[in-house]
Amino acid sequence: MADGDDNRRDNWRAVLVALALVVLATGWFLMSWTVMHTPPVEAVGEALGVAFGLLILVSVVGAVRRRP
């Protein structure tokens, strides 16, 4: 039973991390487009770059936390 609780907790954590990633990338896009007056296509590219960088950071942190 404890394993099922751990899996549910890990699933919720993954959902929250994904949601945070989407919110941050969307915020970056909006800031780049509206505040810095970057063309929308370039703003999307910047937001995708930020999202990719955050995914790498999350992956490294997860690997460090789970090492034996």
Backbone atoms as SQL, in Angstrom:
CREATE TABLE atoms (id INTEGER PRIMARY KEY, chain TEXT, resi INTEGER, resn TEXT, atom TEXT, x REAL, y REAL, z REAL);
INSERT INTO atoms VALUES
  (1, 'A', 1, 'MET', 'N', 0.812, -1.193, 0.000),
  (2, 'A', 1, 'MET', 'CA', 0.000, 0.000, 0.000),
  (3, 'A', 1, 'MET', 'C', 0.860, 1.264, 0.000),
  (4, 'A', 2, 'ALA', 'N', 1.983, 1.203, 0.686),
  (5, 'A', 2, 'ALA', 'CA', 2.843, 2.379, 0.750),
  (6, 'A', 2, 'ALA', 'C', 3.430, 2.705, -0.625),
  (7, 'A', 3, 'ASP', 'N', 3.715, 1.674, -1.431),
  (8, 'A', 3, 'ASP', 'CA', 4.251, 1.928, -2.759),
  (9, 'A', 3, 'ASP', 'C', 3.263, 2.689, -3.626),
  (10, 'A', 4, 'GLY', 'N', 1.986, 2.372, -3.513),
  (11, 'A', 4, 'GLY', 'CA', 0.956, 3.084, -4.270),
  (12, 'A', 4, 'GLY', 'C', 0.870, 4.548, -3.869),
  (13, 'A', 5, 'ASP', 'N', 1.012, 4.815, -2.569),
  (14, 'A', 5, 'ASP', 'CA', 0.995, 6.202, -2.101),
  (15, 'A', 5, 'ASP', 'C', 2.201, 6.972, -2.635),
  (16, 'A', 6, 'ASP', 'N', 3.359, 6.329, -2.666),
  (17, 'A', 6, 'ASP', 'CA', 4.560, 6.978, -3.192),
  (18, 'A', 6, 'ASP', 'C', 4.408, 7.272, -4.680),
  (19, 'A', 7, 'ASN', 'N', 3.814, 6.327, -5.425),
  (20, 'A', 7, 'ASN', 'CA', 3.607, 6.544, -6.859),
  (21, 'A', 7, 'ASN', 'C', 2.652, 7.697, -7.108),
  (22, 'A', 8, 'ARG', 'N', 1.577, 7.763, -6.320),
  (23, 'A', 8, 'ARG', 'CA', 0.635, 8.872, -6.482),
  (24, 'A', 8, 'ARG', 'C', 1.305, 10.201, -6.166),
  (25, 'A', 9, 'ARG', 'N', 2.114, 10.211, -5.122),
  (26, 'A', 9, 'ARG', 'CA', 2.806, 11.440, -4.739),
  (27, 'A', 9, 'ARG', 'C', 3.777, 11.860, -5.842),
  (28, 'A', 10, 'ASP', 'N', 4.505, 10.903, -6.421),
  (29, 'A', 10, 'ASP', 'CA', 5.426, 11.206, -7.514),
  (30, 'A', 10, 'ASP', 'C', 4.673, 11.713, -8.736),
  (31, 'A', 11, 'ASN', 'N', 3.510, 11.114, -9.021),
  (32, 'A', 11, 'ASN', 'CA', 2.717, 11.566, -10.164),
  (33, 'A', 11, 'ASN', 'C', 2.244, 12.995, -9.971),
  (34, 'A', 12, 'TRP', 'N', 1.763, 13.321, -8.785),
  (35, 'A', 12, 'TRP', 'CA', 1.314, 14.687, -8.524),
  (36, 'A', 12, 'TRP', 'C', 2.479, 15.668, -8.601),
  (37, 'A', 13, 'ARG', 'N', 3.622, 15.247, -8.108),
  (38, 'A', 13, 'ARG', 'CA', 4.808, 16.114, -8.174),
  (39, 'A', 13, 'ARG', 'C', 5.173, 16.380, -9.632),
  (40, 'A', 14, 'ALA', 'N', 5.111, 15.357, -10.473),
  (41, 'A', 14, 'ALA', 'CA', 5.421, 15.529, -11.892),
  (42, 'A', 14, 'ALA', 'C', 4.410, 16.458, -12.565),
  (43, 'A', 15, 'VAL', 'N', 3.139, 16.330, -12.210),
  (44, 'A', 15, 'VAL', 'CA', 2.110, 17.205, -12.770),
  (45, 'A', 15, 'VAL', 'C', 2.358, 18.651, -12.342),
  (46, 'A', 16, 'LEU', 'N', 2.698, 18.856, -11.086),
  (47, 'A', 16, 'LEU', 'CA', 2.953, 20.218, -10.596),
  (48, 'A', 16, 'LEU', 'C', 4.191, 20.827, -11.253),
  (49, 'A', 17, 'VAL', 'N', 5.222, 20.028, -11.458),
  (50, 'A', 17, 'VAL', 'CA', 6.419, 20.531, -12.131),
  (51, 'A', 17, 'VAL', 'C', 6.095, 20.897, -13.578),
  (52, 'A', 18, 'ALA', 'N', 5.324, 20.062, -14.254),
  (53, 'A', 18, 'ALA', 'CA', 4.937, 20.359, -15.637),
  (54, 'A', 18, 'ALA', 'C', 4.088, 21.618, -15.708),
  (55, 'A', 19, 'LEU', 'N', 3.169, 21.768, -14.776),
  (56, 'A', 19, 'LEU', 'CA', 2.324, 22.969, -14.739),
  (57, 'A', 19, 'LEU', 'C', 3.166, 24.212, -14.483),
  (58, 'A', 20, 'ALA', 'N', 4.111, 24.122, -13.562),
  (59, 'A', 20, 'ALA', 'CA', 4.994, 25.257, -13.286),
  (60, 'A', 20, 'ALA', 'C', 5.821, 25.604, -14.519),
  (61, 'A', 21, 'LEU', 'N', 6.268, 24.591, -15.237),
  (62, 'A', 21, 'LEU', 'CA', 7.045, 24.817, -16.451),
  (63, 'A', 21, 'LEU', 'C', 6.217, 25.552, -17.507),
  (64, 'A', 22, 'VAL', 'N', 4.974, 25.136, -17.679),
  (65, 'A', 22, 'VAL', 'CA', 4.093, 25.786, -18.652),
  (66, 'A', 22, 'VAL', 'C', 3.832, 27.238, -18.245),
  (67, 'A', 23, 'VAL', 'N', 3.590, 27.458, -16.966),
  (68, 'A', 23, 'VAL', 'CA', 3.323, 28.822, -16.485),
  (69, 'A', 23, 'VAL', 'C', 4.548, 29.714, -16.693),
  (70, 'A', 24, 'LEU', 'N', 5.734, 29.214, -16.362),
  (71, 'A', 24, 'LEU', 'CA', 6.941, 30.015, -16.539),
  (72, 'A', 24, 'LEU', 'C', 7.231, 30.305, -18.011),
  (73, 'A', 25, 'ALA', 'N', 7.055, 29.307, -18.869),
  (74, 'A', 25, 'ALA', 'CA', 7.297, 29.524, -20.300),
  (75, 'A', 25, 'ALA', 'C', 6.283, 30.506, -20.881),
  (76, 'A', 26, 'THR', 'N', 5.029, 30.401, -20.456),
  (77, 'A', 26, 'THR', 'CA', 4.007, 31.339, -20.925),
  (78, 'A', 26, 'THR', 'C', 4.307, 32.751, -20.436),
  (79, 'A', 27, 'GLY', 'N', 4.715, 32.855, -19.184),
  (80, 'A', 27, 'GLY', 'CA', 5.088, 34.166, -18.649),
  (81, 'A', 27, 'GLY', 'C', 6.263, 34.768, -19.389),
  (82, 'A', 28, 'TRP', 'N', 7.241, 33.928, -19.719),
  (83, 'A', 28, 'TRP', 'CA', 8.398, 34.417, -20.472),
  (84, 'A', 28, 'TRP', 'C', 7.968, 34.904, -21.855),
  (85, 'A', 29, 'PHE', 'N', 7.088, 34.136, -22.502),
  (86, 'A', 29, 'PHE', 'CA', 6.595, 34.549, -23.816),
  (87, 'A', 29, 'PHE', 'C', 5.886, 35.896, -23.731),
  (88, 'A', 30, 'LEU', 'N', 4.985, 36.030, -22.754),
  (89, 'A', 30, 'LEU', 'CA', 4.230, 37.282, -22.633),
  (90, 'A', 30, 'LEU', 'C', 5.139, 38.466, -22.306),
  (91, 'A', 31, 'MET', 'N', 6.105, 38.255, -21.433),
  (92, 'A', 31, 'MET', 'CA', 7.024, 39.335, -21.093),
  (93, 'A', 31, 'MET', 'C', 7.855, 39.732, -22.316),
  (94, 'A', 32, 'SER', 'N', 8.352, 38.740, -23.029),
  (95, 'A', 32, 'SER', 'CA', 9.176, 39.022, -24.195),
  (96, 'A', 32, 'SER', 'C', 8.378, 39.740, -25.281),
  (97, 'A', 33, 'TRP', 'N', 7.165, 39.299, -25.492),
  (98, 'A', 33, 'TRP', 'CA', 6.338, 39.851, -26.567),
  (99, 'A', 33, 'TRP', 'C', 5.815, 41.235, -26.229),
  (100, 'A', 34, 'THR', 'N', 5.295, 41.415, -25.020),
  (101, 'A', 34, 'THR', 'CA', 4.639, 42.680, -24.690),
  (102, 'A', 34, 'THR', 'C', 5.589, 43.720, -24.117),
  (103, 'A', 35, 'VAL', 'N', 6.482, 43.323, -23.247),
  (104, 'A', 35, 'VAL', 'CA', 7.346, 44.300, -22.585),
  (105, 'A', 35, 'VAL', 'C', 8.547, 44.648, -23.456),
  (106, 'A', 36, 'MET', 'N', 9.176, 43.614, -24.027),
  (107, 'A', 36, 'MET', 'CA', 10.385, 43.859, -24.806),
  (108, 'A', 36, 'MET', 'C', 10.096, 44.036, -26.302),
  (109, 'A', 37, 'HIS', 'N', 8.833, 43.923, -26.700),
  (110, 'A', 37, 'HIS', 'CA', 8.392, 44.116, -28.090),
  (111, 'A', 37, 'HIS', 'C', 9.138, 43.218, -29.073),
  (112, 'A', 38, 'THR', 'N', 9.362, 41.975, -28.648),
  (113, 'A', 38, 'THR', 'CA', 9.972, 40.981, -29.523),
  (114, 'A', 38, 'THR', 'C', 8.888, 40.434, -30.452),
  (115, 'A', 39, 'PRO', 'N', 9.204, 40.205, -31.715),
  (116, 'A', 39, 'PRO', 'CA', 8.203, 39.591, -32.601),
  (117, 'A', 39, 'PRO', 'C', 7.721, 38.253, -32.027),
  (118, 'A', 40, 'PRO', 'N', 6.429, 37.933, -32.244),
  (119, 'A', 40, 'PRO', 'CA', 5.863, 36.722, -31.627),
  (120, 'A', 40, 'PRO', 'C', 6.624, 35.436, -31.933),
  (121, 'A', 41, 'VAL', 'N', 7.134, 35.292, -33.151),
  (122, 'A', 41, 'VAL', 'CA', 7.848, 34.065, -33.508),
  (123, 'A', 41, 'VAL', 'C', 9.130, 33.947, -32.690),
  (124, 'A', 42, 'GLU', 'N', 9.837, 35.045, -32.518),
  (125, 'A', 42, 'GLU', 'CA', 11.055, 35.020, -31.716),
  (126, 'A', 42, 'GLU', 'C', 10.724, 34.815, -30.238),
  (127, 'A', 43, 'ALA', 'N', 9.621, 35.396, -29.772),
  (128, 'A', 43, 'ALA', 'CA', 9.212, 35.219, -28.377),
  (129, 'A', 43, 'ALA', 'C', 8.874, 33.755, -28.091),
  (130, 'A', 44, 'VAL', 'N', 8.247, 33.081, -29.043),
  (131, 'A', 44, 'VAL', 'CA', 7.946, 31.653, -28.874),
  (132, 'A', 44, 'VAL', 'C', 9.254, 30.857, -28.793),
  (133, 'A', 45, 'GLY', 'N', 10.210, 31.199, -29.642),
  (134, 'A', 45, 'GLY', 'CA', 11.501, 30.521, -29.603),
  (135, 'A', 45, 'GLY', 'C', 12.214, 30.718, -28.275),
  (136, 'A', 46, 'GLU', 'N', 12.155, 31.937, -27.748),
  (137, 'A', 46, 'GLU', 'CA', 12.756, 32.202, -26.447),
  (138, 'A', 46, 'GLU', 'C', 12.056, 31.407, -25.356),
  (139, 'A', 47, 'ALA', 'N', 10.734, 31.365, -25.396),
  (140, 'A', 47, 'ALA', 'CA', 9.973, 30.640, -24.379),
  (141, 'A', 47, 'ALA', 'C', 10.274, 29.147, -24.441),
  (142, 'A', 48, 'LEU', 'N', 10.407, 28.597, -25.652),
  (143, 'A', 48, 'LEU', 'CA', 10.764, 27.183, -25.777),
  (144, 'A', 48, 'LEU', 'C', 12.174, 26.917, -25.260),
  (145, 'A', 49, 'GLY', 'N', 13.070, 27.854, -25.495),
  (146, 'A', 49, 'GLY', 'CA', 14.419, 27.717, -24.969),
  (147, 'A', 49, 'GLY', 'C', 14.442, 27.724, -23.452),
  (148, 'A', 50, 'VAL', 'N', 13.660, 28.609, -22.856),
  (149, 'A', 50, 'VAL', 'CA', 13.559, 28.655, -21.396),
  (150, 'A', 50, 'VAL', 'C', 12.963, 27.353, -20.872),
  (151, 'A', 51, 'ALA', 'N', 11.910, 26.856, -21.524),
  (152, 'A', 51, 'ALA', 'CA', 11.278, 25.605, -21.091),
  (153, 'A', 51, 'ALA', 'C', 12.274, 24.440, -21.189),
  (154, 'A', 52, 'PHE', 'N', 13.042, 24.384, -22.262),
  (155, 'A', 52, 'PHE', 'CA', 14.029, 23.322, -22.432),
  (156, 'A', 52, 'PHE', 'C', 15.105, 23.407, -21.352),
  (157, 'A', 53, 'GLY', 'N', 15.569, 24.610, -21.072),
  (158, 'A', 53, 'GLY', 'CA', 16.566, 24.795, -20.013),
  (159, 'A', 53, 'GLY', 'C', 16.039, 24.379, -18.653),
  (160, 'A', 54, 'LEU', 'N', 14.781, 24.698, -18.366),
  (161, 'A', 54, 'LEU', 'CA', 14.189, 24.288, -17.095),
  (162, 'A', 54, 'LEU', 'C', 14.025, 22.777, -17.014),
  (163, 'A', 55, 'LEU', 'N', 13.684, 22.136, -18.127),
  (164, 'A', 55, 'LEU', 'CA', 13.594, 20.680, -18.145),
  (165, 'A', 55, 'LEU', 'C', 14.948, 20.033, -17.859),
  (166, 'A', 56, 'ILE', 'N', 16.011, 20.596, -18.402),
  (167, 'A', 56, 'ILE', 'CA', 17.348, 20.080, -18.123),
  (168, 'A', 56, 'ILE', 'C', 17.672, 20.244, -16.646),
  (169, 'A', 57, 'LEU', 'N', 17.338, 21.400, -16.080),
  (170, 'A', 57, 'LEU', 'CA', 17.579, 21.637, -14.663),
  (171, 'A', 57, 'LEU', 'C', 16.809, 20.647, -13.792),
  (172, 'A', 58, 'VAL', 'N', 15.547, 20.418, -14.113),
  (173, 'A', 58, 'VAL', 'CA', 14.733, 19.461, -13.356),
  (174, 'A', 58, 'VAL', 'C', 15.314, 18.060, -13.481),
  (175, 'A', 59, 'SER', 'N', 15.790, 17.698, -14.653),
  (176, 'A', 59, 'SER', 'CA', 16.378, 16.382, -14.863),
  (177, 'A', 59, 'SER', 'C', 17.645, 16.197, -14.035),
  (178, 'A', 60, 'VAL', 'N', 18.487, 17.193, -14.003),
  (179, 'A', 60, 'VAL', 'CA', 19.733, 17.104, -13.233),
  (180, 'A', 60, 'VAL', 'C', 19.412, 17.000, -11.741),
  (181, 'A', 61, 'VAL', 'N', 18.499, 17.818, -11.255),
  (182, 'A', 61, 'VAL', 'CA', 18.131, 17.781, -9.846),
  (183, 'A', 61, 'VAL', 'C', 17.545, 16.410, -9.500),
  (184, 'A', 62, 'GLY', 'N', 16.680, 15.877, -10.353),
  (185, 'A', 62, 'GLY', 'CA', 16.111, 14.563, -10.107),
  (186, 'A', 62, 'GLY', 'C', 17.143, 13.459, -10.099),
  (187, 'A', 63, 'ALA', 'N', 18.120, 13.545, -10.993),
  (188, 'A', 63, 'ALA', 'CA', 19.179, 12.535, -11.032),
  (189, 'A', 63, 'ALA', 'C', 20.043, 12.596, -9.780),
  (190, 'A', 64, 'VAL', 'N', 20.336, 13.796, -9.317),
  (191, 'A', 64, 'VAL', 'CA', 21.139, 13.940, -8.107),
  (192, 'A', 64, 'VAL', 'C', 20.378, 13.435, -6.884),
  (193, 'A', 65, 'ARG', 'N', 19.104, 13.710, -6.817),
  (194, 'A', 65, 'ARG', 'CA', 18.310, 13.284, -5.664),
  (195, 'A', 65, 'ARG', 'C', 18.137, 11.774, -5.609),
  (196, 'A', 66, 'ARG', 'N', 18.088, 11.089, -6.747),
  (197, 'A', 66, 'ARG', 'CA', 17.812, 9.658, -6.780),
  (198, 'A', 66, 'ARG', 'C', 19.065, 8.792, -6.834),
  (199, 'A', 67, 'ARG', 'N', 20.245, 9.383, -6.854),
  (200, 'A', 67, 'ARG', 'CA', 21.436, 8.539, -6.938),
  (201, 'A', 67, 'ARG', 'C', 21.619, 7.757, -5.643),
  (202, 'A', 68, 'PRO', 'N', 22.172, 6.565, -5.762),
  (203, 'A', 68, 'PRO', 'CA', 22.322, 5.696, -4.573),
  (204, 'A', 68, 'PRO', 'C', 23.398, 6.169, -3.617);
